[in-house]
Structure formats: C-alpha cells, structure tokens
Amino acid sequence: MLIWPARLRFFALATSCVLALLGATGAGADETGQGAGENFAGVTPKPAGPIHMHGAVRYIAPAGWTVSDGADGVTTLTGRVAQNDLPCEIWMLPPIPAQGDLATEGMALVAGLAATKQFGPYHGELGKAVMDSREEGVSGTGWSFADLSGEAGNSGITIRVLMARLNDGKVLPIIGYSKTWDCLGNQAVRDNDVWALFFHSLQLPGYDRPTPELGKQLVGEWTSIGGGAGVTEIFAPNGHFANVAVYQTYVANTSGLVWAVNRAWKGDGPYEVHGDRVHTQNPKGSATEKDVTRLFSVVRMPNPSKPTGYDWVLRMVERSSDGSQTWGFSHSGNYVLHMVRHEQPQ
C-alpha cells in the first residue's frame, strides 16, 4: 500500500522526461561502432588488470582473483573468500562443438558435471527450471551468448554458465561456482559486478571490432522498480537521453508520526554508443554524473505473462554515487542494474 504513491509520482516524472525527449534534437547514436567512441571518458566501472589468455581468448581476471592454467585446457579462476564460503571459482573450458541452441547446450553441459551428480539436479530459483533464467544476447563485438543461473540440488551452490559462440562453429563454455554474494552473486541476487566485468572483458578471436547492434537495441524506454525505489532511462534515436530516479524513505518524528520522504533525480543530455559502452553527458548531474561511460548489454529473458513470451532487459554496470558498498553484498561500490524495456502498444 505504501509503495504505490511513490510509483505514481515516479511515472509522472518519467512521463515528463519522455515529453522532453520528443522535442529534443541532436546527433544520432553511433550506428557504425566507430568515431567518437575511442575518445570516451574513462569507463566507470571497468575491468582492470593484466590481459590473460585462454587459448586464443583474451580476458581480464576479476580483481584479486588468482588464475591457474591446467594441462587439460581448463583455466581456473579462484576468488578470495572465507573457507566456509567456498567454492568461489570460474572455469573456462576448452571450446566444444556447437549443437544448436546455446542455452540448451549449456544446460546439458552443467547437468553432466560432477557437482550436479554430487549435490543433485541443476534447478532454478524457487523450483523453477533453469531455462527460465536464461539471458540471451549479442556482445558489443558481435558474438552471441546465452547466460544461465541455477542451483545444484539443495547445496546452496549457484552454478552459472555462459555459452559464447565462436566464429569457427564452436562454443566457449564458462562456468561459475558461487556460494556467497561476495563471489558471483547467488540465486537471491543474480548479478554482482564480478561476473559482469569479467563478461565485458572477454575478447573472442575474430570479433575485434565494435558492432552497431547494441546501439540499436539500446533505443527505447527502460524501467526498474523495486520496493520504494524506481529508475527510468530513455535513449532516443536522435542521440538524446533522459533519466529519472525516485527513492522513498519513511522518517518518524518525536511525536510518533511517520512521514514519507521522497527524493528524485533527473538528467538529460547527449549520448553515444560504442560497442558495449554508452557515454552520457549530463549537465544537470553531480561531478560524478556529468561525463560517464557505462558498460551495458541487452538480453532477452523469458516472461510467459507477455504476449511475446519474453522481456528485453538492459543490464547496466553502475557505481554508487560515493563508491560505498551497495545492496549489502558488493564491497566494490559497483552494482548491476536490470531494467525492462517499456514496449509500446502495437
């Protein structure tokens, strides 16, 4: 009951942003994947560290993780967590033949692993099927992927699998094992910045140039609402963006009355896209918001309540305004915001 007034105010603010966009003019989004992209401001946040090799695949290991190259062609990345929070690993496996649908192949691959044989079948959150968790999309350089997340039996171990299609007809499987939010997230909170930044660091052979695909997919209105908070980001075809965020808290005064306190932030300005990076200039923003480049991806997720059977979801790697711990599990100050595209009536 208490949330709906905040949501109504939030949508009113979002609507005003839409109206502002309708009258905006400016340069269009980067449709060539070239041009001003190389001169973007520093990506915040971004993968940091030395380039490692897994066969012909280049990547940056998560900060503080160790890398071990096995003789069997498996590269193991291990995170630093407490002993009782193990496992915390990412396995990069040798490429395997493509066998049709990436998500189905990833599901079958995980089902055959020793972990699922030891702890129980691979299943989704709250009894759902793992396939209901799949996120499918195309990277900023053009390789297609499927990303799934599930749990092995009742072990509390989340197994995440990324299936990336290579240009030689094979598939690169990457599997993450996590028992704590501090590692790779878990079934309650699917994403933290570790998996996201590792994903954005991947450089697959034959895909070395940004493509315009993500720039085209980014155009639209994206919304995320949860509890007493909401955010909308709008990217227009003419290269102008607008955003609005509303956050509601409740404060008790000395007489015992409870007041709803609403805070709102708005911004608008030009934007450019270069591969998996979107650069926004917000003259109305704070010092950390005026000139920002963010990593993003657009994925399709199942939603049986929609006529199409799926949602388009924008995954945006963000940083808290002051760099502090976010959402109670990320110590880096980074988080991954998931926003659903608002589809226009046909």
C-alpha positions in Angstrom: 0.0 0.0 0.0 2.8 2.4 0.8 4.7 1.8 -2.4 2.1 2.8 -4.9 2.0 6.6 -4.3 5.8 6.7 -4.9 5.4 4.7 -8.1 2.7 7.1 -9.3 4.9 10.1 -8.7 7.8 8.2 -10.3 5.9 7.5 -13.5 4.7 11.2 -13.6 8.3 12.3 -13.6 9.3 9.7 -16.2 6.5 10.9 -18.4 7.9 14.5 -18.3 11.2 13.1 -19.4 9.6 11.4 -22.3 7.9 14.6 -23.4 11.2 16.4 -23.2 12.8 13.8 -25.4 10.1 14.1 -28.1 11.2 17.7 -28.7 14.9 17.0 -28.4 17.3 17.3 -31.3 20.9 16.2 -31.7 23.3 13.8 -33.2 22.1 10.2 -33.5 23.5 7.2 -31.7 26.7 5.7 -33.2 25.5 3.4 -35.9 28.9 2.5 -37.2 30.5 1.4 -34.0 33.3 3.9 -34.7 34.1 7.6 -34.4 34.0 9.3 -31.0 33.9 6.0 -29.1 37.6 5.8 -28.8 37.7 9.2 -27.1 35.1 8.4 -24.5 35.7 9.4 -20.9 37.1 6.6 -18.7 34.7 3.7 -18.2 33.2 3.7 -14.7 33.5 1.0 -13.6 35.6 -1.1 -15.9 37.6 -4.3 -15.9 41.1 -3.6 -14.6 44.3 -5.7 -14.6 46.6 -7.6 -17.0 45.3 -9.4 -20.1 45.3 -13.2 -19.7 44.9 -15.8 -22.4 42.7 -18.9 -22.5 43.7 -20.4 -25.8 43.0 -17.6 -28.3 40.5 -15.9 -25.9 41.7 -12.8 -24.1 40.2 -11.7 -20.8 40.9 -9.8 -17.6 40.6 -11.8 -14.3 38.4 -10.3 -11.6 40.3 -8.1 -9.2 42.1 -10.1 -6.5 41.4 -13.5 -8.1 44.1 -16.0 -8.9 44.5 -17.7 -12.3 45.6 -21.3 -12.8 46.1 -22.8 -16.3 45.6 -26.6 -16.2 47.2 -29.1 -18.5 43.7 -30.3 -19.5 43.0 -27.0 -21.2 40.8 -25.7 -18.3 41.6 -22.3 -16.9 40.5 -21.9 -13.2 40.0 -18.5 -11.7 39.6 -18.5 -7.9 38.2 -15.7 -5.7 39.3 -14.8 -2.2 36.6 -15.7 0.2 36.4 -17.4 3.6 36.9 -21.1 3.8 33.2 -21.8 4.7 32.2 -19.7 1.6 33.9 -21.9 -0.9 33.5 -22.7 -3.8 34.2 -19.4 -5.5 35.5 -20.2 -8.9 35.2 -19.6 -12.6 36.1 -22.4 -15.0 37.0 -21.6 -18.6 36.6 -24.9 -20.6 38.1 -25.8 -24.0 35.7 -25.0 -26.9 33.2 -27.6 -27.7 31.2 -28.3 -30.9 28.0 -26.1 -31.3 24.9 -28.2 -31.1 22.1 -25.8 -31.8 20.5 -23.7 -29.1 23.2 -22.3 -26.8 21.1 -22.3 -23.6 20.0 -25.9 -24.1 23.6 -26.9 -24.7 24.7 -25.1 -21.6 22.0 -26.8 -19.5 23.1 -30.2 -20.7 26.8 -29.4 -20.1 26.2 -28.4 -16.4 23.9 -31.4 -15.9 26.8 -33.7 -16.7 29.2 -32.1 -14.2 30.4 -33.8 -11.1 28.9 -31.0 -8.9 25.4 -31.8 -10.0 26.0 -35.5 -9.7 27.2 -35.0 -6.1 24.7 -32.4 -4.9 21.6 -33.0 -7.0 20.0 -31.8 -10.2 20.5 -28.4 -11.7 17.4 -26.3 -11.0 16.3 -22.7 -10.9 15.2 -20.5 -8.0 12.0 -21.5 -6.1 11.6 -24.7 -8.0 11.7 -23.1 -11.4 13.5 -24.5 -14.4 17.0 -23.2 -15.1 15.9 -22.4 -18.7 13.5 -19.8 -17.2 16.6 -17.9 -16.0 18.3 -17.7 -19.4 19.6 -14.4 -20.7 20.4 -14.4 -24.5 22.0 -11.6 -26.4 24.9 -10.4 -28.6 28.1 -8.8 -27.3 29.4 -5.4 -28.2 31.7 -7.0 -30.8 29.1 -9.3 -32.3 29.4 -12.8 -30.7 26.1 -14.3 -29.5 25.7 -15.8 -26.0 23.4 -17.5 -23.5 23.8 -16.9 -19.8 22.0 -19.2 -17.3 21.9 -19.5 -13.5 20.7 -22.3 -11.2 21.5 -24.3 -8.0 22.9 -27.7 -7.6 20.4 -29.7 -5.5 20.0 -28.1 -2.1 23.7 -27.4 -1.7 23.4 -23.6 -1.8 25.9 -23.6 -4.6 24.9 -21.5 -7.5 26.2 -22.6 -10.9 26.3 -20.0 -13.6 27.1 -20.9 -17.2 28.0 -18.6 -20.1 27.9 -20.1 -23.6 29.7 -17.9 -26.1 29.5 -18.8 -29.8 32.9 -18.6 -31.5 33.4 -17.8 -35.2 34.7 -21.3 -36.1 31.5 -23.1 -35.4 32.4 -24.0 -31.8 31.2 -22.7 -28.4 33.2 -21.4 -25.5 31.7 -22.7 -22.1 32.5 -20.6 -19.0 31.1 -21.9 -15.7 31.0 -20.1 -12.4 30.6 -21.7 -8.9 29.4 -19.5 -6.0 28.2 -20.0 -2.5 28.1 -16.3 -1.4 27.0 -13.0 -2.7 30.6 -11.7 -2.4 31.8 -14.2 -5.1 29.4 -14.2 -8.1 26.1 -13.4 -6.5 23.7 -16.2 -5.9 20.1 -17.3 -6.6 18.7 -14.5 -4.5 20.8 -11.8 -6.2 21.8 -13.0 -9.6 24.3 -10.3 -10.5 27.2 -8.5 -8.9 30.0 -6.7 -10.6 32.4 -9.6 -10.6 30.7 -11.7 -13.3 29.6 -8.6 -15.2 33.1 -7.1 -15.5 34.6 -10.5 -16.4 31.9 -10.8 -19.1 32.7 -7.4 -20.5 36.5 -8.1 -20.5 36.1 -11.1 -22.9 37.8 -10.7 -26.3 37.0 -13.6 -28.6 39.1 -14.3 -31.7 37.5 -12.9 -34.9 35.4 -10.4 -33.0 37.8 -7.4 -32.6 35.6 -4.5 -33.9 32.6 -2.9 -32.2 29.3 -3.5 -33.9 26.3 -1.2 -34.1 23.9 -3.9 -32.9 23.8 -2.9 -29.2 23.4 0.8 -30.1 20.2 -0.1 -32.0 18.9 -2.3 -29.2 19.5 0.4 -26.6 17.0 2.9 -28.1 13.8 2.9 -26.0 12.5 3.4 -22.5 13.8 1.2 -19.7 12.4 0.9 -16.2 13.3 -0.8 -12.9 11.1 -0.6 -9.8 11.6 -2.4 -6.5 10.3 -1.5 -3.1 10.2 2.3 -2.7 12.7 3.0 -5.5 12.5 3.3 -9.2 14.5 4.4 -12.2 13.8 5.1 -15.8 16.4 5.6 -18.6 15.2 6.7 -22.0 17.5 6.6 -25.1 16.0 8.4 -28.1 17.0 7.6 -31.7 18.3 11.2 -32.1 21.2 10.7 -29.7 19.5 12.3 -26.7 18.9 10.6 -23.3 16.8 11.4 -20.2 16.6 9.7 -16.9 14.7 10.0 -13.6 15.0 8.2 -10.3 12.8 8.3 -7.2 13.6 7.0 -3.8 11.2 6.9 -0.9 12.0 6.5 2.8 10.0 6.8 5.9 11.0 9.0 8.9 9.4 9.1 12.4 9.4 12.4 14.3 9.3 12.9 18.0 5.5 12.8 18.2 5.5 9.3 16.7 4.1 10.4 13.3 5.7 8.7 10.2 6.4 10.8 7.2 7.2 9.6 3.7 10.2 11.4 2.3 10.7 11.3 -1.5 13.9 12.2 -3.3 14.2 12.5 -7.0 17.0 12.9 -9.5 16.6 13.9 -13.2 19.1 14.3 -16.0 19.2 14.7 -19.8 21.8 15.3 -22.5 23.5 13.7 -25.4 24.7 10.1 -25.6 26.9 8.0 -27.8 27.3 4.2 -28.1 30.5 2.4 -28.9 30.2 -1.4 -28.8 29.1 -2.3 -25.2 29.8 1.2 -23.9 27.3 4.1 -23.6 28.6 7.5 -22.9 26.3 10.1 -21.4 26.8 13.8 -20.7 24.5 15.2 -18.1 25.0 18.9 -17.4 22.5 18.7 -14.5 24.3 15.9 -12.8 26.8 15.9 -10.0 30.5 15.9 -10.6 30.5 12.1 -10.9 27.5 12.1 -13.3 28.3 14.8 -15.8 30.6 12.7 -18.1 30.2 9.0 -17.6 30.8 5.9 -19.7 29.0 2.7 -18.6 29.2 -0.9 -19.8 25.9 -2.5 -20.8 24.3 -5.4 -22.5 20.8 -6.1 -23.8 19.4 -9.6 -23.3 16.1 -11.4 -23.9 14.6 -13.2 -20.9 11.6 -15.5 -20.7 8.4 -13.9 -19.4 5.3 -16.1 -20.0 3.0 -13.3 -19.0 4.0 -11.3 -22.0 2.3 -11.9 -25.4 5.8 -12.3 -27.0 6.8 -14.7 -24.2 9.9 -12.7 -23.2 11.2 -9.3 -21.9 14.0 -7.2 -23.3 16.3 -6.4 -20.3 19.1 -3.8 -20.1 21.9 -4.8 -17.9 23.9 -1.7 -16.9 27.0 -1.8 -14.8 26.7 1.1 -12.3 28.7 2.6 -9.5 27.2 4.1 -6.3 27.4 7.9 -6.2 30.0 7.8 -3.4 31.7 4.5 -4.1 30.3 2.9 -1.0 29.2 -0.8 -0.5 26.0 -1.4 -2.4 22.9 -3.6 -1.7 24.6 -5.2 1.2 26.8 -7.6 -0.8 29.1 -5.7 -3.1 32.1 -4.2 -1.4 33.4 -2.5 -4.5 30.7 0.1 -4.8 29.6 -1.3 -8.2 26.3 -3.0 -9.0 24.4 -4.3 -12.0 21.1 -2.6 -12.7 18.5 -4.6 -14.6 15.9 -2.5 -16.5 13.0 -3.8 -18.6 12.1 -2.2 -21.9 8.7 -0.5 -21.9 7.0 -1.8 -25.0 4.8 0.5 -27.0 1.3 -0.8 -27.8 1.0 -2.2 -31.3 
